[in-house]
Amino acid sequence: MFQYMNPLAINGSFGTLENVYWGLPIVIYPFLSGLLAGSFVVGALYHLFHIEKLKPVSQLSLIASFAMLLLAAMAPLADALQPQRAIWELYFRDHFPYSPLGMFIIIWTLFVIAFLFELYYLFREHNIKRSQEDKGIRGKVSKFLTLGNMDLSPKSISKDHKALWIISILGIILSIIFHGYVGFLFGAIKARALWSDPVIPPMFIASAVVSGIAFVGLLYVVGFPLFSNKNKVEPDTLDVLNKSLVYAIFADLFFDLIEWLYSVRGYNSKAVYDNWHAVYSFAGHGPLWFNYHVLQIGLGLIIPAFLFLVFKRIRRSLIWTLILDFIVTVGVFEMRFDTVIGAQLPVKIGQGLVNLHIPFLGYDGYLTGIGLFAMGILLIFIFGYFLGWEHDPEELSIKQEQKYRFEWDGTEEGQKK
């Protein structure tokens, strides 16, 4: 637990003991929800705008997003002292659906339902083919996931594509609401000066897209070839992903700049100004100045954006994508840490800041965080094993050839055509 002892109390005795009540699991919760929202946006881009170079990651991103959706609900439960009461408290108490968490559980439940439909239509064709070819456990699971619909006619597949288009629009709206609502919860808390900021919801959404694109890039380089020997990482897909990441980083930096000007230049209240300088200012030796200026802004946003924007070879490189996407993901995690923990460091009674100390054991310790991330990786590869697919890089060229195919009638006009 983070604790604070006031050394300036009268007669040199220690004053009021203050704690950081929202610890590491609450930091991980908005980070995971950001990964799911951003990953879903990447997958939806292909279905909405038919960006063919994103097709290899369209299914991968939705698998990762669904795993993060299930895991995001586990983080607050890890922080709760009685997690076994979660279903009763969130669904059946009289404050449902009027409390903030009651509204959250409505959005989360709708998102789960939308995801189940999305995954069904997205993998139905693959599940039918695997159920016919594989007689093992994967084939049996695939046959169950078809729900008895074994129709592979062009009309049926066209219906699947239309359903995916509609669900993608709905999913993007839910992902923005889902993660924006996390920012709204923090921004609505007036008791903490650094949380009472109207920029927090859009800043959370922008950083969620950043983390989602970087996370999909990591999984594409590391996990995509594991699903099948036919799955190869395409430099063109990396190029599109990293360009999209640069645009998302610019949006994130825009909101960071607004927050910086809003807090540092004294456009806000004296409490916000004093707290920001006490926690984040390197001139004032704030405890989180390195996290904020170096890890979150410098290494997490500016340097990757510069390298991806200027150097095309880096955008198309597997090693550089792996390194920079990992740095970006860590930078977004630092943003969540700086926001959640930083606002709780200024004490409400007395002077000074809470002394940072995160235990290794305990419900708010490092071991809990390691366990949550390990569960996320495990869920991704379990879903990937049963929903995995073989991507054929020649499929796009075949479609393009069919699109531009014509029968030459021997005339000069037909040859030009």
Number of C-alpha atoms within 10 A of each C-alpha: 18 19 16 23 20 20 15 13 13 9 7 9 11 13 16 14 13 21 17 22 14 16 20 26 24 22 23 23 24 24 27 29 27 34 32 31 32 30 32 29 26 26 26 26 19 20 23 16 9 11 14 13 18 23 19 23 24 23 23 27 29 25 26 26 29 24 23 27 23 17 20 25 15 19 24 19 18 20 21 15 9 9 13 10 11 13 11 9 15 19 15 12 11 11 14 16 16 10 12 14 18 19 16 20 19 15 17 20 12 14 20 15 10 17 21 12 13 22 17 17 20 21 18 24 19 16 26 21 15 22 21 13 10 13 12 11 11 17 19 16 16 24 22 14 19 19 10 9 13 16 13 13 8 9 9 13 16 12 12 18 15 14 16 22 19 13 20 23 16 14 24 20 14 18 25 22 19 26 27 23 21 22 22 22 16 20 19 15 13 11 11 21 21 25 23 18 21 14 17 24 22 19 21 28 25 25 30 31 28 31 31 31 30 29 23 28 28 20 20 25 19 13 18 25 16 16 18 14 10 14 18 17 18 17 15 14 21 23 21 15 22 26 17 17 26 21 15 22 22 16 19 22 18 14 19 19 12 13 17 13 13 17 22 18 10 14 11 14 11 12 14 22 18 17 24 22 17 22 24 21 19 15 9 12 13 18 19 22 21 16 18 25 15 16 21 25 21 17 19 26 27 17 15 23 22 11 16 22 16 10 10 13 13 19 24 20 16 19 12 16 24 18 12 25 26 17 20 30 25 18 25 26 23 22 25 23 23 20 18 22 23 26 22 26 25 26 21 13 11 16 15 16 22 22 17 16 12 15 14 13 10 13 19 23 18 16 13 20 20 12 10 21 16 11 15 20 14 13 19 21 18 14 15 19 14 18 23 22 20 15 18 11 15 8 10 13 10 10 11 10 11 10 9 8 9 11 8 12 9 8 9 9 9 11 11 7 10
